[in-house]
Amino acid sequence: MTLLDLTRLRHEDPNTGDDTHAALVEAVTEGDAGRAAAVLLGELEQTLERLRERE
C-alpha cells in the first residue's frame, strides 16, 4: 500500500505517477541530476498542494 492509496489523493487517476516516473527514468538514464531533482520536486509539490486542499 502506498501513501496515495492511504490518502486517496489521486484516486481519480488510475495512472498516477506514470508520466513523472517516465520523466524521472529518462533524466536518470541521461545522467541529468538537475532535471531528475526538478521532476521529483514538482511531484512532491503537487502532492503537498493536494494535502493542503484537504485541510
N, CA, C and O atoms as a CHARMM CRD file, in Angstrom:
* protein
*
  220
    1    1 MET  N      0.84600  -1.16600   0.00000 PROA 1      0.00000
    2    1 MET  CA     0.00000   0.00000   0.00000 PROA 1      0.00000
    3    1 MET  C      0.90300   1.24500   0.00000 PROA 1      0.00000
    4    1 MET  O      1.93900   1.28100   0.66400 PROA 1      0.00000
    5    2 THR  N      0.48500   2.24400  -0.75100 PROA 2      0.00000
    6    2 THR  CA     1.27300   3.47500  -0.86400 PROA 2      0.00000
    7    2 THR  C      0.58100   4.62300  -0.13700 PROA 2      0.00000
    8    2 THR  O     -0.56800   4.50300   0.28800 PROA 2      0.00000
    9    3 LEU  N      1.29300   5.72900   0.00000 PROA 3      0.00000
   10    3 LEU  CA     0.72200   6.93000   0.59900 PROA 3      0.00000
   11    3 LEU  C     -0.51600   7.37400  -0.17700 PROA 3      0.00000
   12    3 LEU  O     -1.51500   7.78000   0.41500 PROA 3      0.00000
   13    4 LEU  N     -0.44200   7.29300  -1.49300 PROA 4      0.00000
   14    4 LEU  CA    -1.58600   7.70500  -2.29500 PROA 4      0.00000
   15    4 LEU  C     -2.78500   6.79100  -2.07900 PROA 4      0.00000
   16    4 LEU  O     -3.92600   7.25100  -2.10600 PROA 4      0.00000
   17    5 ASP  N     -2.54100   5.50900  -1.86700 PROA 5      0.00000
   18    5 ASP  CA    -3.63600   4.58600  -1.55100 PROA 5      0.00000
   19    5 ASP  C     -4.28000   4.95300  -0.21500 PROA 5      0.00000
   20    5 ASP  O     -5.50400   4.96900  -0.08400 PROA 5      0.00000
   21    6 LEU  N     -3.44800   5.24200   0.75500 PROA 6      0.00000
   22    6 LEU  CA    -3.95200   5.55900   2.08900 PROA 6      0.00000
   23    6 LEU  C     -4.72600   6.86700   2.12300 PROA 6      0.00000
   24    6 LEU  O     -5.75300   6.96500   2.79500 PROA 6      0.00000
   25    7 THR  N     -4.24500   7.86300   1.40700 PROA 7      0.00000
   26    7 THR  CA    -4.87700   9.18800   1.45000 PROA 7      0.00000
   27    7 THR  C     -5.92100   9.38000   0.36300 PROA 7      0.00000
   28    7 THR  O     -6.74900  10.28700   0.44900 PROA 7      0.00000
   29    8 ARG  N     -5.88600   8.53300  -0.66200 PROA 8      0.00000
   30    8 ARG  CA    -6.78900   8.65000  -1.82400 PROA 8      0.00000
   31    8 ARG  C     -6.68000  10.02700  -2.47800 PROA 8      0.00000
   32    8 ARG  O     -7.66400  10.56400  -2.98700 PROA 8      0.00000
   33    9 LEU  N     -5.47600  10.58800  -2.45400 PROA 9      0.00000
   34    9 LEU  CA    -5.25500  11.91200  -3.01800 PROA 9      0.00000
   35    9 LEU  C     -5.48400  11.95600  -4.52100 PROA 9      0.00000
   36    9 LEU  O     -5.92500  12.97000  -5.06100 PROA 9      0.00000
   37   10 ARG  N     -5.18700  10.87200  -5.17900 PROA 10     0.00000
   38   10 ARG  CA    -5.27100  10.86800  -6.63600 PROA 10     0.00000
   39   10 ARG  C     -6.06800   9.67300  -7.14900 PROA 10     0.00000
   40   10 ARG  O     -5.75300   9.10500  -8.19500 PROA 10     0.00000
   41   11 HSD  N     -7.08400   9.30500  -6.41300 PROA 11     0.00000
   42   11 HSD  CA    -7.86000   8.12300  -6.77900 PROA 11     0.00000
   43   11 HSD  C     -8.57700   8.27000  -8.11900 PROA 11     0.00000
   44   11 HSD  O     -8.95400   7.26900  -8.72800 PROA 11     0.00000
   45   12 GLU  N     -8.76600   9.49500  -8.58100 PROA 12     0.00000
   46   12 GLU  CA    -9.45200   9.70800  -9.85900 PROA 12     0.00000
   47   12 GLU  C     -8.55500   9.40000 -11.06000 PROA 12     0.00000
   48   12 GLU  O     -9.03400   9.32000 -12.19100 PROA 12     0.00000
   49   13 ASP  N     -7.27300   9.23000 -10.81600 PROA 13     0.00000
   50   13 ASP  CA    -6.32100   8.97500 -11.90200 PROA 13     0.00000
   51   13 ASP  C     -5.64400   7.62400 -11.68700 PROA 13     0.00000
   52   13 ASP  O     -4.71500   7.52400 -10.88500 PROA 13     0.00000
   53   14 PRO  N     -6.09000   6.58900 -12.38600 PROA 14     0.00000
   54   14 PRO  CA    -5.50100   5.26100 -12.17800 PROA 14     0.00000
   55   14 PRO  C     -4.04400   5.15600 -12.62900 PROA 14     0.00000
   56   14 PRO  O     -3.35500   4.20500 -12.25900 PROA 14     0.00000
   57   15 ASN  N     -3.57200   6.10700 -13.41200 PROA 15     0.00000
   58   15 ASN  CA    -2.18800   6.08700 -13.89700 PROA 15     0.00000
   59   15 ASN  C     -1.32900   7.13800 -13.20000 PROA 15     0.00000
   60   15 ASN  O     -0.34500   7.61900 -13.76200 PROA 15     0.00000
   61   16 THR  N     -1.70200   7.48600 -11.99300 PROA 16     0.00000
   62   16 THR  CA    -0.97200   8.49300 -11.23100 PROA 16     0.00000
   63   16 THR  C      0.51000   8.16100 -11.19000 PROA 16     0.00000
   64   16 THR  O      0.91400   7.05100 -10.84500 PROA 16     0.00000
   65   17 GLY  N      1.29200   9.13900 -11.54700 PROA 17     0.00000
   66   17 GLY  CA     2.73800   8.99300 -11.45200 PROA 17     0.00000
   67   17 GLY  C      3.41100   8.40700 -12.67400 PROA 17     0.00000
   68   17 GLY  O      4.63900   8.41100 -12.75200 PROA 17     0.00000
   69   18 ASP  N      2.64900   7.90400 -13.63000 PROA 18     0.00000
   70   18 ASP  CA     3.26700   7.28300 -14.80300 PROA 18     0.00000
   71   18 ASP  C      4.14500   8.27200 -15.57200 PROA 18     0.00000
   72   18 ASP  O      5.27900   7.95400 -15.93000 PROA 18     0.00000
   73   19 ASP  N      3.61600   9.47100 -15.82200 PROA 19     0.00000
   74   19 ASP  CA     4.39400  10.47400 -16.56100 PROA 19     0.00000
   75   19 ASP  C      5.61700  10.91800 -15.76700 PROA 19     0.00000
   76   19 ASP  O      6.70500  11.09000 -16.31700 PROA 19     0.00000
   77   20 THR  N      5.42000  11.09900 -14.48100 PROA 20     0.00000
   78   20 THR  CA     6.53100  11.50900 -13.62600 PROA 20     0.00000
   79   20 THR  C      7.60300  10.43000 -13.60100 PROA 20     0.00000
   80   20 THR  O      8.79300  10.72800 -13.70100 PROA 20     0.00000
   81   21 HSD  N      7.18800   9.19700 -13.47100 PROA 21     0.00000
   82   21 HSD  CA     8.14700   8.09200 -13.43000 PROA 21     0.00000
   83   21 HSD  C      8.93100   8.01800 -14.73800 PROA 21     0.00000
   84   21 HSD  O     10.14900   7.83600 -14.72400 PROA 21     0.00000
   85   22 ALA  N      8.24500   8.15600 -15.85400 PROA 22     0.00000
   86   22 ALA  CA     8.91900   8.11100 -17.15400 PROA 22     0.00000
   87   22 ALA  C      9.91900   9.25800 -17.28500 PROA 22     0.00000
   88   22 ALA  O     11.03200   9.06100 -17.77300 PROA 22     0.00000
   89   23 ALA  N      9.52500  10.45100 -16.85100 PROA 23     0.00000
   90   23 ALA  CA    10.42800  11.60400 -16.92900 PROA 23     0.00000
   91   23 ALA  C     11.62900  11.41500 -16.00900 PROA 23     0.00000
   92   23 ALA  O     12.74800  11.79300 -16.35700 PROA 23     0.00000
   93   24 LEU  N     11.39800  10.83700 -14.84800 PROA 24     0.00000
   94   24 LEU  CA    12.49600  10.58900 -13.91300 PROA 24     0.00000
   95   24 LEU  C     13.47200   9.56000 -14.47800 PROA 24     0.00000
   96   24 LEU  O     14.68600   9.75600 -14.42200 PROA 24     0.00000
   97   25 VAL  N     12.94600   8.47600 -15.01500 PROA 25     0.00000
   98   25 VAL  CA    13.80700   7.44200 -15.59900 PROA 25     0.00000
   99   25 VAL  C     14.63300   8.03200 -16.74700 PROA 25     0.00000
  100   25 VAL  O     15.82600   7.75200 -16.86500 PROA 25     0.00000
  101   26 GLU  N     14.00500   8.83300 -17.57600 PROA 26     0.00000
  102   26 GLU  CA    14.71400   9.45400 -18.68900 PROA 26     0.00000
  103   26 GLU  C     15.84100  10.36100 -18.18600 PROA 26     0.00000
  104   26 GLU  O     16.95700  10.31100 -18.70200 PROA 26     0.00000
  105   27 ALA  N     15.55000  11.18000 -17.18900 PROA 27     0.00000
  106   27 ALA  CA    16.56700  12.08800 -16.64900 PROA 27     0.00000
  107   27 ALA  C     17.73300  11.31200 -16.04600 PROA 27     0.00000
  108   27 ALA  O     18.89400  11.65900 -16.26300 PROA 27     0.00000
  109   28 VAL  N     17.42500  10.27000 -15.29500 PROA 28     0.00000
  110   28 VAL  CA    18.48100   9.46700 -14.67900 PROA 28     0.00000
  111   28 VAL  C     19.29300   8.74700 -15.74500 PROA 28     0.00000
  112   28 VAL  O     20.52100   8.71500 -15.66900 PROA 28     0.00000
  113   29 THR  N     18.62900   8.17400 -16.72800 PROA 29     0.00000
  114   29 THR  CA    19.32300   7.47200 -17.81400 PROA 29     0.00000
  115   29 THR  C     20.27800   8.40300 -18.54400 PROA 29     0.00000
  116   29 THR  O     21.36900   7.99900 -18.94500 PROA 29     0.00000
  117   30 GLU  N     19.86000   9.64600 -18.71200 PROA 30     0.00000
  118   30 GLU  CA    20.69500  10.63600 -19.40100 PROA 30     0.00000
  119   30 GLU  C     21.71600  11.28500 -18.47300 PROA 30     0.00000
  120   30 GLU  O     22.51900  12.10700 -18.91400 PROA 30     0.00000
  121   31 GLY  N     21.69300  10.92400 -17.19900 PROA 31     0.00000
  122   31 GLY  CA    22.64300  11.47700 -16.24900 PROA 31     0.00000
  123   31 GLY  C     22.36500  12.92900 -15.88200 PROA 31     0.00000
  124   31 GLY  O     23.27300  13.65500 -15.47600 PROA 31     0.00000
  125   32 ASP  N     21.12000  13.35200 -16.02200 PROA 32     0.00000
  126   32 ASP  CA    20.74300  14.73700 -15.75000 PROA 32     0.00000
  127   32 ASP  C     20.14900  14.84400 -14.35400 PROA 32     0.00000
  128   32 ASP  O     18.93300  14.78600 -14.17100 PROA 32     0.00000
  129   33 ALA  N     21.03100  15.00000 -13.37300 PROA 33     0.00000
  130   33 ALA  CA    20.59900  15.04800 -11.97900 PROA 33     0.00000
  131   33 ALA  C     19.69900  16.24600 -11.70600 PROA 33     0.00000
  132   33 ALA  O     18.74900  16.14200 -10.93000 PROA 33     0.00000
  133   34 GLY  N     19.98300  17.36200 -12.32300 PROA 34     0.00000
  134   34 GLY  CA    19.17200  18.55500 -12.11700 PROA 34     0.00000
  135   34 GLY  C     17.74300  18.36600 -12.57800 PROA 34     0.00000
  136   34 GLY  O     16.80200  18.75800 -11.88900 PROA 34     0.00000
  137   35 ARG  N     17.58400  17.76900 -13.73800 PROA 35     0.00000
  138   35 ARG  CA    16.23800  17.51300 -14.25400 PROA 35     0.00000
  139   35 ARG  C     15.52700  16.45600 -13.40100 PROA 35     0.00000
  140   35 ARG  O     14.32900  16.57200 -13.14400 PROA 35     0.00000
  141   36 ALA  N     16.25400  15.43700 -12.96800 PROA 36     0.00000
  142   36 ALA  CA    15.65500  14.41500 -12.10500 PROA 36     0.00000
  143   36 ALA  C     15.15400  15.05000 -10.80900 PROA 36     0.00000
  144   36 ALA  O     14.05100  14.74600 -10.35300 PROA 36     0.00000
  145   37 ALA  N     15.94800  15.91700 -10.22700 PROA 37     0.00000
  146   37 ALA  CA    15.54000  16.59800  -8.99700 PROA 37     0.00000
  147   37 ALA  C     14.31400  17.47000  -9.24500 PROA 37     0.00000
  148   37 ALA  O     13.40700  17.51500  -8.41300 PROA 37     0.00000
  149   38 ALA  N     14.28000  18.16500 -10.38200 PROA 38     0.00000
  150   38 ALA  CA    13.15200  19.03000 -10.70800 PROA 38     0.00000
  151   38 ALA  C     11.87200  18.21200 -10.88400 PROA 38     0.00000
  152   38 ALA  O     10.79800  18.63600 -10.45500 PROA 38     0.00000
  153   39 VAL  N     11.98600  17.05400 -11.50700 PROA 39     0.00000
  154   39 VAL  CA    10.81900  16.17400 -11.70000 PROA 39     0.00000
  155   39 VAL  C     10.27000  15.74500 -10.33900 PROA 39     0.00000
  156   39 VAL  O      9.06500  15.81400 -10.09600 PROA 39     0.00000
  157   40 LEU  N     11.16200  15.30300  -9.46000 PROA 40     0.00000
  158   40 LEU  CA    10.72100  14.85900  -8.13500 PROA 40     0.00000
  159   40 LEU  C     10.14300  16.01400  -7.32100 PROA 40     0.00000
  160   40 LEU  O      9.12200  15.85500  -6.65200 PROA 40     0.00000
  161   41 LEU  N     10.78600  17.15900  -7.37800 PROA 41     0.00000
  162   41 LEU  CA    10.28800  18.31600  -6.64100 PROA 41     0.00000
  163   41 LEU  C      8.89900  18.70700  -7.12300 PROA 41     0.00000
  164   41 LEU  O      8.02300  19.00900  -6.31300 PROA 41     0.00000
  165   42 GLY  N      8.69300  18.70500  -8.41800 PROA 42     0.00000
  166   42 GLY  CA     7.38300  19.03400  -8.96200 PROA 42     0.00000
  167   42 GLY  C      6.31000  18.06900  -8.47800 PROA 42     0.00000
  168   42 GLY  O      5.20600  18.48400  -8.12700 PROA 42     0.00000
  169   43 GLU  N      6.63200  16.80100  -8.46000 PROA 43     0.00000
  170   43 GLU  CA     5.67000  15.78600  -7.99300 PROA 43     0.00000
  171   43 GLU  C      5.35300  15.97500  -6.51300 PROA 43     0.00000
  172   43 GLU  O      4.19600  15.88600  -6.10100 PROA 43     0.00000
  173   44 LEU  N      6.38200  16.23300  -5.72500 PROA 44     0.00000
  174   44 LEU  CA     6.16800  16.44400  -4.29500 PROA 44     0.00000
  175   44 LEU  C      5.35100  17.69700  -4.03100 PROA 44     0.00000
  176   44 LEU  O      4.50600  17.70800  -3.13500 PROA 44     0.00000
  177   45 GLU  N      5.59000  18.74500  -4.79300 PROA 45     0.00000
  178   45 GLU  CA     4.82200  19.98400  -4.62100 PROA 45     0.00000
  179   45 GLU  C      3.34700  19.76400  -4.96100 PROA 45     0.00000
  180   45 GLU  O      2.46700  20.28300  -4.27500 PROA 45     0.00000
  181   46 GLN  N      3.08100  19.00600  -6.00700 PROA 46     0.00000
  182   46 GLN  CA     1.69200  18.71300  -6.36900 PROA 46     0.00000
  183   46 GLN  C      0.99900  17.90800  -5.27400 PROA 46     0.00000
  184   46 GLN  O     -0.15600  18.17300  -4.94000 PROA 46     0.00000
  185   47 THR  N      1.69600  16.93800  -4.72400 PROA 47     0.00000
  186   47 THR  CA     1.13000  16.11800  -3.65700 PROA 47     0.00000
  187   47 THR  C      0.88300  16.96100  -2.41400 PROA 47     0.00000
  188   47 THR  O     -0.16000  16.82800  -1.77500 PROA 47     0.00000
  189   48 LEU  N      1.82700  17.82500  -2.06400 PROA 48     0.00000
  190   48 LEU  CA     1.65800  18.69900  -0.90700 PROA 48     0.00000
  191   48 LEU  C      0.46300  19.62900  -1.10700 PROA 48     0.00000
  192   48 LEU  O     -0.30200  19.85300  -0.16900 PROA 48     0.00000
  193   49 GLU  N      0.29400  20.16200  -2.28600 PROA 49     0.00000
  194   49 GLU  CA    -0.84100  21.03400  -2.57600 PROA 49     0.00000
  195   49 GLU  C     -2.16500  20.28600  -2.38700 PROA 49     0.00000
  196   49 GLU  O     -3.11800  20.83600  -1.83600 PROA 49     0.00000
  197   50 ARG  N     -2.21800  19.06300  -2.83500 PROA 50     0.00000
  198   50 ARG  CA    -3.43900  18.26400  -2.65800 PROA 50     0.00000
  199   50 ARG  C     -3.71800  17.99800  -1.17700 PROA 50     0.00000
  200   50 ARG  O     -4.86900  18.00600  -0.74100 PROA 50     0.00000
  201   51 LEU  N     -2.65700  17.76300  -0.41600 PROA 51     0.00000
  202   51 LEU  CA    -2.83500  17.56600   1.01500 PROA 51     0.00000
  203   51 LEU  C     -3.34400  18.83900   1.69000 PROA 51     0.00000
  204   51 LEU  O     -4.20800  18.78600   2.56500 PROA 51     0.00000
  205   52 ARG  N     -2.81300  19.95600   1.28400 PROA 52     0.00000
  206   52 ARG  CA    -3.24900  21.23500   1.85000 PROA 52     0.00000
  207   52 ARG  C     -4.71400  21.53100   1.50800 PROA 52     0.00000
  208   52 ARG  O     -5.42700  22.12900   2.31400 PROA 52     0.00000
  209   53 GLU  N     -5.15200  21.13000   0.35500 PROA 53     0.00000
  210   53 GLU  CA    -6.54300  21.35300  -0.04800 PROA 53     0.00000
  211   53 GLU  C     -7.52000  20.58300   0.83500 PROA 53     0.00000
  212   53 GLU  O     -8.69100  20.95000   0.93900 PROA 53     0.00000
  213   54 ARG  N     -7.05200  19.54200   1.45400 PROA 54     0.00000
  214   54 ARG  CA    -7.91300  18.70300   2.29100 PROA 54     0.00000
  215   54 ARG  C     -8.11400  19.28400   3.67400 PROA 54     0.00000
  216   54 ARG  O     -9.01600  18.85900   4.39600 PROA 54     0.00000
  217   55 GLU  N     -7.29800  20.24000   4.05700 PROA 55     0.00000
  218   55 GLU  CA    -7.38600  20.80200   5.42000 PROA 55     0.00000
  219   55 GLU  C     -8.62500  21.61900   5.60400 PROA 55     0.00000
  220   55 GLU  O     -8.85300  22.16000   6.68600 PROA 55     0.00000
